[in-house]
Amino acid sequence: MTIARRAAGLFAGLALGVAVIAGCSSEGASTDCGLDSCTVTFDRGVDARTSILGVEAKLVGVDGDRVTIEVAGEQLTLTVGQQATEVGGMYATVESADQDRVVVRIGRNAG
């Protein structure tokens, strides 16, 4: 492999890493993103929202183990542990919800 090809590969990898990191912004939420999905931890009691994978996601409300989120302008109510469901062109599932935070996985695929 030539030095130019190695340098090009390294540059492409760095650019992708920066794009993934730069693609997320949050308010009242923290994100952990991969290439096609993110785990979002929303803080409760605040206007929690984040921009991930090119769409905005926000926590609308929580009632026991039922969580209402909005993804790309579409609202959906899910139960903790429910199978991933399509919303706003993405798939979402609620991993956990307690009195302090709600953890949601949002991705391009149901798996």
URGI-V941851 format. One record per pair of residues at least 12 apart in sequence whose ideal C-beta (glycine too) atoms are under 10 Angstrom apart, sorted by the first residue. I is the first residue (numbers start at 1). J is the second residue. D is the distance in whole Angstrom. If there is no record, write none. Layout:
BEGIN
I,J,D + I,J,D
END
This chain:
BEGIN
16,35,8 + 20,33,6 + 20,34,8 + 20,35,7 + 20,38,10 + 20,52,10 + 20,53,9 + 21,33,8 + 23,38,9 + 23,51,8 + 23,52,7 + 23,53,7 + 23,54,7 + 24,38,7 + 24,40,9 + 24,50,7 + 24,51,6 + 24,52,5 + 24,53,8 + 25,49,9 + 25,50,7 + 25,51,5 + 25,52,9 + 25,56,9 + 26,40,8 + 26,41,9 + 26,42,9 + 26,43,10 + 26,48,8 + 26,49,7 + 26,50,4 + 26,51,7 + 26,52,8 + 26,57,10 + 27,43,9 + 27,46,8 + 27,47,7 + 27,48,7 + 27,49,5 + 27,50,7 + 27,51,9 + 27,58,9 + 28,41,10 + 28,42,7 + 28,43,5 + 28,44,9 + 28,45,9 + 28,46,4 + 28,47,6 + 28,48,3 + 28,49,7 + 28,50,8 + 28,58,9 + 28,59,8 + 28,101,10 + 29,41,6 + 29,42,5 + 29,43,7 + 29,46,9 + 29,47,10 + 29,48,5 + 29,49,6 + 29,50,4 + 29,51,10 + 29,52,9 + 29,57,8 + 29,58,8 + 29,59,7 + 29,101,9 + 29,102,9 + 29,104,9 + 30,42,9 + 30,43,8 + 30,48,10 + 30,50,8 + 30,101,9 + 30,103,10 + 31,50,6 + 31,51,9 + 31,52,6 + 31,53,10 + 31,57,9 + 31,106,9 + 32,103,10 + 32,105,10 + 33,50,10 + 33,52,6 + 33,53,7 + 33,106,9 + 33,107,9 + 34,53,10 + 34,107,8 + 35,53,9 + 35,107,10 + 35,108,9 + 36,53,8 + 36,90,10 + 36,107,6 + 36,108,5 + 36,109,6 + 36,111,10 + 37,52,9 + 37,53,8 + 37,84,10 + 37,90,9 + 37,91,8 + 37,92,10 + 37,105,6 + 37,106,7 + 37,107,3 + 37,108,7 + 37,109,7 + 37,111,9 + 38,50,8 + 38,52,4 + 38,53,6 + 38,57,8 + 38,90,9 + 38,104,9 + 38,105,7 + 38,106,5 + 38,107,7 + 39,52,10 + 39,95,7 + 39,103,6 + 39,104,7 + 39,105,5 + 39,106,8 + 39,107,9 + 40,52,7 + 40,57,6 + 40,58,10 + 40,59,9 + 40,69,9 + 40,92,9 + 40,95,10 + 40,101,10 + 40,102,8 + 40,103,7 + 40,104,5 + 40,105,8 + 40,106,6 + 41,95,9 + 41,96,9 + 41,100,10 + 41,101,5 + 41,102,7 + 41,103,5 + 41,104,8 + 42,57,9 + 42,58,8 + 42,59,4 + 42,60,10 + 42,62,9 + 42,67,9 + 42,69,8 + 42,97,9 + 42,100,10 + 42,101,6 + 42,102,5 + 42,103,8 + 42,104,7 + 43,59,8 + 43,100,7 + 43,101,6 + 43,102,8 + 44,59,7 + 44,61,10 + 44,62,6 + 44,97,8 + 44,98,8 + 44,99,7 + 44,100,6 + 44,101,6 + 44,102,6 + 45,59,10 + 45,62,10 + 45,99,9 + 45,100,8 + 45,101,10 + 46,59,9 + 47,59,9 + 48,60,9 + 48,69,10 + 48,101,9 + 48,102,8 + 49,69,10 + 49,70,8 + 50,104,10 + 50,106,9 + 52,71,9 + 52,90,9 + 52,106,6 + 52,107,9 + 53,71,10 + 53,72,10 + 53,89,10 + 53,90,7 + 53,106,7 + 53,107,8 + 53,108,7 + 54,72,9 + 54,89,9 + 54,90,9 + 54,108,10 + 55,70,10 + 55,71,6 + 55,72,4 + 55,73,9 + 55,74,10 + 55,87,10 + 55,88,6 + 55,89,7 + 55,90,6 + 55,106,8 + 56,70,8 + 56,71,8 + 56,72,7 + 56,73,8 + 56,88,9 + 57,69,6 + 57,70,7 + 57,71,5 + 57,72,8 + 57,87,9 + 57,88,8 + 57,90,8 + 57,92,8 + 57,104,7 + 57,106,6 + 58,70,5 + 58,71,8 + 58,75,10 + 59,97,10 + 59,101,9 + 59,102,6 + 59,104,8 + 60,75,6 + 60,76,9 + 60,77,8 + 61,75,10 + 61,77,8 + 61,102,10 + 62,77,10 + 62,80,10 + 62,94,9 + 62,97,6 + 62,98,9 + 62,99,9 + 62,101,10 + 62,102,6 + 63,77,8 + 63,97,10 + 64,79,9 + 64,80,9 + 64,97,8 + 65,78,9 + 65,79,6 + 65,80,4 + 65,81,8 + 65,82,9 + 65,94,8 + 65,96,9 + 65,97,6 + 66,78,7 + 66,79,6 + 66,80,8 + 66,82,9 + 66,94,9 + 66,97,8 + 67,79,8 + 67,80,7 + 67,82,9 + 67,92,9 + 67,93,10 + 67,94,5 + 67,96,10 + 67,97,5 + 67,102,6 + 67,103,10 + 67,104,7 + 68,94,10 + 69,87,7 + 69,88,9 + 69,92,6 + 69,94,8 + 69,102,8 + 69,104,6 + 69,106,8 + 70,87,8 + 70,88,8 + 71,86,9 + 71,87,5 + 71,88,4 + 71,89,8 + 71,90,5 + 71,91,9 + 71,92,6 + 71,104,9 + 71,106,6 + 72,87,8 + 72,88,3 + 72,89,6 + 72,90,7 + 72,106,10 + 73,87,10 + 73,88,6 + 73,89,10 + 74,86,9 + 74,87,5 + 74,88,4 + 74,89,8 + 74,90,9 + 75,87,8 + 75,88,9 + 76,88,8 + 76,92,7 + 76,94,10 + 77,94,10 + 78,92,7 + 78,93,7 + 78,94,5 + 78,97,10 + 78,104,8 + 79,93,10 + 79,94,7 + 79,97,9 + 80,93,9 + 80,94,5 + 80,95,7 + 80,96,6 + 80,97,5 + 80,98,10 + 80,102,9 + 80,103,9 + 80,104,10 + 81,93,8 + 81,94,7 + 81,95,8 + 81,96,9 + 81,97,10 + 82,94,7 + 83,110,8 + 84,105,7 + 84,106,9 + 84,107,8 + 84,109,8 + 84,110,4 + 84,111,7 + 85,110,8 + 86,110,8 + 87,106,8 + 88,106,9 + 89,108,8 + 90,106,5 + 90,107,6 + 90,108,6 + 90,109,9 + 90,110,10 + 91,105,8 + 91,106,7 + 91,107,6 + 91,108,7 + 91,109,6 + 91,110,5 + 91,111,8 + 92,104,6 + 92,105,7 + 92,106,5 + 92,107,8 + 92,110,10 + 93,105,5 + 93,106,8 + 93,107,9 + 93,110,9
END
